[in-house]
């Protein structure tokens, strides 16, 4: 209350003093914003922790390059968090965690000193499947987030329209998948759907299958990759053409990400040649 009275008194007779006092208040606010959060009971800590675990409505991107790339791609961070003591604290929407608190959240062995909280992107299946200008990648029960992230990166590298996650697949917006994609999740539309949804789309489907044959892929095909052990589901197989990669009998099968790299590269080469 006293502070308000002092500013009011000076505002009438001494504008310069009032301005100095206002600047002092702003400085104090910036100082308090820069004090590191040390409690794991802090609401921001809990919010980031939950986003890292669940990535349902909000996701976390870690590392200065990935955060900068996300912002450059037009993503707007809800808040940015720094590992104290580092530069960058005190600006609007920026907070500092103590070293201990930050390290307890960081998903990498070597903390990247900054992480940001974003709203989870949402894409509909129709936005991924149309207009039909390129192939679409569908993952059927690919459980390893590292493989999912790698395939998202391959989808970007070979100019695919997007990625569809079928039930049983790891989330492409989990921390491990985001890292494995090397930032490709920022530019590749990713939707969730069921096998029935893909079948109803009417697009030709090809499922990676060792029992299939090598064939030319249409420009607007859906290429389905299943888990390494099981392959695509029976429902997908019954509505798709099996496509195989010729390999030596010295190995039984390829890792799903390796298979995706070969087939998507082949598809990209065929599309460019048409």
C-alpha atoms as one frame of an Amber mdcrd trajectory, in Angstrom:
protein
   0.000   0.000   0.000   2.813   2.383   0.912   4.433   1.769  -2.457   1.239
   2.783  -4.248   0.984   5.991  -2.214   4.588   6.913  -2.968   4.165   6.433
  -6.701   0.913   8.396  -6.706   2.560  11.287  -4.848   5.484  11.458  -7.254
   3.360  11.009 -10.378   1.912  14.458  -9.894   4.980  16.435  -8.916   8.017
  14.446  -9.870   7.601  12.274 -12.983  11.302  11.443 -13.130  11.295   9.952
  -9.633   8.116   8.025 -10.419   9.744   6.564 -13.545  12.800   5.500 -11.574
  10.612   3.810  -8.983   8.607   2.017 -11.691  11.870   0.806 -13.272  12.964
  -0.437  -9.862   9.753  -2.441  -9.507  10.299  -4.003 -12.951  13.863  -4.874
 -11.984  12.634  -6.559  -8.801  10.057  -8.569 -10.767  12.715  -9.751 -13.217
  14.915 -10.711 -10.269  12.194 -12.820  -8.700  11.501 -14.516 -12.049  15.151
 -15.462 -12.254  15.199 -17.239  -8.868  15.564 -20.951  -9.554  12.695 -23.311
  -8.761  14.012 -25.782  -6.207  10.902 -27.682  -5.120   9.465 -30.721  -6.844
   6.103 -29.639  -5.474   6.194 -26.563  -7.704   3.280 -26.554 -10.211   5.626
 -25.944 -13.160   7.791 -28.902 -12.165   4.736 -31.162 -11.952   3.410 -29.911
 -15.273   6.683 -30.596 -17.097   7.074 -33.976 -15.370   3.558 -35.023 -16.410
   4.143 -33.878 -19.998   7.338 -35.951 -20.143   5.552 -39.022 -18.805   2.214
 -38.790 -20.579   2.689 -36.346 -23.518  -1.100 -36.319 -23.837  -1.981 -32.636
 -24.251   1.467 -31.098 -23.790   4.908 -32.250 -24.890   8.445 -31.359 -23.877
  11.267 -30.625 -26.293  14.758 -30.693 -24.815  17.938 -29.031 -26.023  18.688
 -25.531 -27.315  18.791 -26.553 -30.993  15.524 -28.500 -30.960  13.759 -25.765
 -28.987  15.081 -23.094 -31.372  14.030 -25.212 -34.370  10.533 -25.612 -32.936
  10.181 -21.868 -32.418  11.577 -21.260 -35.907   8.964 -23.654 -37.307   6.227
 -21.542 -35.742   5.630 -23.484 -32.547   4.893 -21.219 -29.588   6.273 -22.463
 -26.251   3.983 -22.384 -23.256   7.084 -21.883 -21.124  10.838 -22.356 -21.359
  12.959 -23.725 -18.522  16.681 -23.315 -17.979  19.149 -25.265 -15.898  20.377
 -22.786 -13.286  22.703 -21.034 -13.464  22.557 -20.269 -17.204  21.712 -17.228
 -19.280  18.178 -16.564 -20.461  16.213 -16.343 -17.233  14.003 -13.430 -16.368
  12.284 -12.983 -19.728   8.564 -13.517 -20.121   7.617 -17.195 -20.047  11.128
 -18.242 -19.019  11.935 -19.915 -15.725  14.907 -21.555 -14.076  15.061 -24.924
 -12.334  17.832 -25.636  -9.888  20.469 -28.031 -11.200  19.091 -30.887  -9.099
  15.476 -30.296 -10.142  16.332 -29.820 -13.828  18.479 -32.964 -13.919  15.657
 -34.989 -12.391  13.475 -33.986 -15.338  16.009 -34.230 -18.165  15.506 -37.316
 -20.293  19.101 -37.427 -21.548  22.248 -38.541 -19.740  23.900 -35.174 -20.389
  21.380 -32.386 -19.618  20.943 -29.931 -22.499  20.416 -26.922 -20.154  17.075
 -25.927 -21.674  13.710 -27.530 -22.275  10.413 -26.079 -23.421   6.796 -27.024
 -22.925   4.561 -26.996 -26.022   0.975 -27.819 -26.801   0.811 -31.223 -28.475
   0.208 -30.927 -32.241  -2.998 -32.514 -33.513  -3.531 -33.755 -37.071  -6.595
 -35.493 -38.433  -6.272 -38.587 -40.587  -7.874 -36.736 -43.510  -5.211 -34.026
 -43.344  -2.488 -36.678 -43.646  -4.141 -38.763 -46.372  -5.216 -35.905 -48.610
  -4.567 -34.338 -50.971  -3.002 -37.466 -52.417   0.336 -36.125 -53.501   2.722
 -38.591 -51.877   2.993 -41.861 -49.998   1.877 -42.131 -46.392   3.697 -44.223
 -43.792   1.608 -46.269 -41.353   3.115 -47.952 -38.298   1.255 -50.992 -37.010
   2.367 -52.006 -33.517   5.886 -50.543 -33.752   6.527 -50.299 -30.030  10.056
 -48.925 -29.841   9.937 -45.097 -29.689  13.439 -44.970 -31.160  12.224 -46.795
 -34.266   9.127 -44.609 -34.475  11.209 -41.428 -34.294  13.674 -42.734 -36.863
  10.858 -43.574 -39.286   9.348 -40.104 -38.821  12.738 -38.724 -39.836  12.783
 -41.050 -42.874   9.296 -39.847 -43.815  10.643 -36.305 -43.882  13.790 -37.301
 -45.783  11.827 -39.087 -48.512   9.046 -36.516 -48.840   6.148 -38.546 -47.452
   2.807 -36.880 -46.784   2.799 -37.946 -43.151   2.842 -40.768 -40.632  -0.143
 -42.656 -39.222   0.182 -44.458 -35.889  -2.005 -47.536 -35.500  -2.850 -49.041
 -32.087   0.139 -50.544 -30.293   2.678 -48.129 -31.750   4.806 -45.900 -29.559
   3.943 -42.224 -29.397   5.897 -40.114 -31.890   5.822 -37.224 -29.408   7.503
 -39.072 -26.552  10.914 -37.627 -25.575  12.864 -40.597 -27.005  10.950 -40.546
 -30.299  11.404 -36.790 -30.646  15.171 -37.166 -30.198  15.320 -40.092 -32.633
  13.479 -38.032 -35.234  16.188 -35.336 -34.912  13.500 -32.668 -35.044  11.532
 -34.159 -37.953   8.385 -34.246 -35.789   8.351 -30.469 -36.244   7.541 -30.784
 -39.939   5.855 -34.174 -40.482   2.085 -34.444 -39.878   1.396 -37.343 -37.509
  -2.074 -38.777 -36.912  -3.509 -41.698 -34.977  -5.995 -44.103 -36.579  -7.161
 -47.709 -36.728  -6.659 -50.305 -39.424 -10.329 -49.908 -40.314  -9.789 -46.187
 -40.872  -7.018 -46.895 -43.391  -9.083 -49.542 -45.163 -12.029 -47.152 -45.500
  -9.765 -44.521 -47.087  -9.680 -46.570 -50.278  -5.995 -45.863 -50.875  -3.857
 -48.783 -52.070  -1.963 -50.309 -49.157   1.339 -52.163 -49.208   2.620 -53.993
 -46.142   6.293 -54.763 -45.616   6.371 -58.561 -45.513   9.158 -61.043 -46.122
   6.662 -63.267 -47.959   5.857 -60.545 -50.469   7.526 -59.600 -53.715   9.363
 -56.531 -54.924   7.072 -54.202 -56.844   6.705 -50.622 -57.985   4.822 -48.497
 -55.460   2.040 -46.142 -56.590   2.529 -42.452 -55.938  -0.388 -42.266 -53.490
   0.098 -45.531 -51.610   0.030 -46.241 -47.894   3.094 -48.243 -46.858   2.548
 -50.147 -43.623   5.367 -51.308 -41.362   4.603 -53.722 -38.543   6.667 -54.845
 -35.592   9.854 -56.750 -36.368   8.630 -59.948 -34.746   4.974 -60.001 -35.795
   4.785 -57.825 -38.885   1.534 -56.126 -39.849  -1.722 -57.264 -38.269  -3.988
 -59.797 -39.993  -6.537 -57.065 -40.699  -3.932 -54.995 -42.530  -2.550 -57.996
 -44.384  -5.975 -58.988 -45.672  -6.408 -55.574 -47.305  -2.882 -54.896 -48.554
  -0.300 -56.100 -51.008   2.766 -57.668 -49.342   6.031 -56.124 -50.450   9.427
 -57.576 -49.620  13.037 -56.445 -49.656  15.390 -59.022 -51.187  17.998 -59.956
 -48.564  20.625 -62.630 -48.096  19.580 -65.857 -46.334  22.308 -65.086 -43.807
  19.761 -62.985 -41.863  16.117 -63.705 -41.164  14.765 -60.157 -41.175  15.623
 -56.468 -41.007  14.999 -53.991 -38.255  11.770 -52.103 -39.031  13.589 -48.780
 -39.341  16.108 -50.314 -41.762  13.285 -51.800 -43.834  11.525 -48.441 -43.865
  14.692 -46.704 -45.043  15.046 -49.079 -48.014  11.404 -49.064 -49.120  10.911
 -45.316 -48.669  14.117 -44.574 -50.550  12.899 -46.824 -53.365   9.516 -45.120
 -53.408  11.119 -41.671 -53.446  13.351 -42.613 -56.372  10.378 -43.973 -58.322
   8.292 -40.855 -57.661  11.095 -38.544 -58.756  11.556 -40.512 -61.969   7.919
 -40.165 -63.038
